[in-house]
């Protein structure tokens, strides 16, 4: 049995913040790997005119993952799934030998109730909420928390998540990273055609975060 953290999203583009929270969650949760599920297209972002082709997003994600225990996956594209609930169920069916926990940014939790069958998703896998700067209070006051609050586990017990029965949710106390994909795209809209060096893209994303909203993944 492998302990796998699942981080889904557009990764448009993948940036150091994704890597930072993945490695931090790996330590906090005792994960063997984190899988980045790169979405072919977010159903709640249909019509977005700044979405790079999935091939470019996968390539950028693999560069950012480097040699860390992060697996960049095109699972959703190969399986033809559009919603996270379908992807997770299909993934559990394909690899029943693993244990999975969903990694969710605190900036996404306020919109979690808009996801397809979000309660069903919470019943499929435990959820670990990753802190994003400026979203602590809104995350805990999220509409979905009205239902999820009864299933909260202390962060001090997060390494025991495989003993939990879903629904289960924990708020990890990890060092925040302010990098924003939205800010990176604002600085370099054609990043997939003329990509910045990763270190420069990281600095640009951090510098602009204070003036622009964070990239939100909702599906």
C-alpha positions in Angstrom: 0.0 0.0 0.0 1.3 3.4 -1.0 0.1 6.6 0.7 -0.8 9.0 -2.1 -1.7 12.7 -2.0 -3.8 13.9 -4.9 -3.5 17.5 -6.1 -5.7 18.4 -9.0 -5.9 21.5 -11.1 -5.2 23.3 -14.3 -1.5 23.9 -13.5 -1.6 26.9 -15.8 1.3 27.0 -15.2 2.7 24.7 -12.5 4.8 26.8 -10.2 7.0 26.6 -7.1 4.0 27.0 -4.8 2.6 23.7 -6.1 5.9 22.0 -5.4 6.2 23.7 -2.0 2.8 22.6 -0.7 3.3 19.1 -2.2 6.6 18.5 -0.4 5.2 20.1 2.9 2.1 17.9 2.7 4.3 14.9 2.0 6.1 15.5 5.3 3.0 16.3 7.3 1.0 13.4 6.1 3.7 10.8 5.7 3.0 10.4 2.0 5.0 8.2 -0.4 4.1 10.4 -3.4 2.0 13.3 -4.5 0.2 12.9 -7.8 -0.5 16.1 -9.8 -3.7 15.4 -11.8 -3.5 17.9 -14.6 -7.0 18.7 -15.9 -7.7 18.8 -19.6 -10.3 21.5 -18.8 -11.9 22.7 -15.6 -15.7 22.6 -16.0 -16.1 25.8 -14.0 -13.6 27.6 -16.1 -15.1 26.9 -19.5 -14.6 29.7 -21.9 -11.3 30.9 -20.3 -9.1 32.4 -23.0 -5.8 32.1 -21.1 -5.7 28.3 -20.7 -2.6 26.9 -22.3 -2.7 23.5 -24.2 -2.6 20.5 -21.9 0.7 19.3 -23.5 2.4 22.6 -22.4 0.9 22.4 -18.9 2.1 18.8 -18.5 5.6 19.7 -19.7 5.8 22.6 -17.3 4.5 20.5 -14.4 7.1 17.8 -15.1 9.9 20.4 -15.1 8.7 21.9 -11.9 8.3 18.5 -10.2 11.9 17.6 -11.1 13.2 14.7 -9.2 10.9 15.0 -6.2 8.5 12.3 -5.4 5.8 14.0 -7.4 4.1 12.2 -10.3 2.7 14.4 -13.0 -0.3 12.6 -14.5 -2.5 13.0 -17.6 -4.9 10.5 -16.0 -8.0 12.7 -16.6 -7.2 13.1 -20.2 -6.6 9.4 -20.7 -9.7 8.4 -18.8 -12.0 11.1 -20.3 -13.2 12.3 -16.9 -14.2 16.0 -16.4 -15.2 16.0 -12.7 -13.0 15.3 -9.7 -15.5 12.8 -8.2 -15.4 10.7 -11.4 -11.6 10.9 -11.5 -11.2 9.8 -7.9 -13.6 6.9 -8.3 -11.9 5.8 -11.5 -8.4 6.1 -9.9 -9.4 4.1 -6.9 -10.8 1.4 -9.3 -7.6 1.3 -11.3 -5.3 1.3 -8.3 -7.2 -0.1 -5.3 -3.9 -1.1 -3.6 -3.2 2.6 -2.7 -4.6 4.9 -0.1 -5.5 8.4 -1.2 -6.0 11.8 0.4 -7.2 14.9 -1.6 -5.1 18.0 -1.2 -7.2 21.2 -1.3 -6.0 24.8 -1.2 -7.8 26.9 1.4 -8.5 29.4 -1.4 -10.5 26.7 -3.1 -12.6 25.6 -0.1 -15.0 28.6 -0.3 -16.1 27.2 -3.8 -16.0 23.5 -2.9 -19.8 23.4 -2.6 -19.9 24.1 -6.4 -18.0 20.9 -7.3 -20.0 18.0 -8.8 -21.2 15.8 -5.9 -18.7 17.3 -3.4 -20.2 15.4 -0.6 -19.7 12.2 -2.5 -16.1 13.2 -3.1 -15.6 13.7 0.7 -17.0 10.3 1.3 -14.5 8.8 -1.2 -11.2 10.2 0.3 -10.0 12.2 3.3 -9.3 15.9 2.6 -6.3 17.9 3.7 -6.7 21.6 3.4 -3.5 23.5 2.5 -3.1 27.0 3.8 -3.0 29.9 1.2 -2.3 33.4 2.5 -5.3 35.5 3.2 -7.9 32.6 3.1 -7.8 31.2 6.7 -11.1 32.8 7.8 -13.0 32.4 4.6 -12.0 28.8 4.3 -13.3 27.9 7.8 -16.5 29.9 7.0 -17.0 28.2 3.7 -20.5 27.0 2.8 -19.3 23.4 2.5 -17.9 23.6 6.1 -21.5 23.6 7.4 -21.5 19.9 6.5 -17.8 19.1 6.8 -17.3 20.7 10.2 -18.4 17.5 12.0 -15.7 15.5 10.3 -12.7 17.7 11.2 -9.6 16.0 12.6 -6.8 17.8 14.5 -3.8 18.7 12.4 -1.6 17.1 15.1 -3.1 13.7 14.1 -2.7 14.2 10.4 0.0 11.6 10.0 -2.6 9.0 11.1 -5.0 9.8 8.2 -5.0 6.3 6.9 -6.8 5.3 10.1 -9.7 7.7 9.4 -12.9 6.8 7.8 -14.1 9.3 5.1 -15.6 11.8 5.4 -12.6 13.3 7.1 -10.9 16.7 6.8 -7.9 18.3 8.4 -6.4 21.7 8.2 -2.6 21.4 7.8 -0.4 24.0 9.5 2.2 24.4 6.8 4.4 27.4 5.9 2.4 29.3 3.3 3.6 30.1 -0.2 2.2 33.2 -1.9 3.0 32.2 -5.5 0.0 32.6 -7.9 -0.5 31.1 -11.3 -2.8 34.0 -12.1 0.0 36.5 -11.4 2.4 34.5 -13.5 0.0 34.5 -16.4 -0.5 38.3 -16.0 3.2 38.8 -16.1 3.8 36.4 -19.1 0.4 35.6 -20.8 2.3 33.5 -23.4 4.3 31.6 -20.9 3.7 28.3 -22.8 5.1 29.8 -26.0 7.9 31.8 -24.5 8.4 30.3 -21.0 10.4 32.3 -18.4 13.1 30.5 -16.6 11.5 28.8 -13.6 13.3 30.9 -11.0 12.2 34.1 -12.7 8.6 32.9 -13.1 8.6 32.1 -9.4 9.8 35.6 -8.5 7.2 37.2 -10.8 4.4 35.2 -9.3 5.3 36.1 -5.8 5.7 39.8 -6.5 2.3 40.2 -8.2 0.3 38.1 -5.7 -0.4 41.0 -3.4 -2.1 42.9 -6.2 -4.0 40.0 -7.9 -6.4 37.2 -6.8 -5.0 33.7 -6.3 -5.6 31.1 -8.9 -8.6 29.1 -7.8 -9.4 25.5 -8.9 -13.1 24.6 -8.8 -14.5 21.5 -10.4 
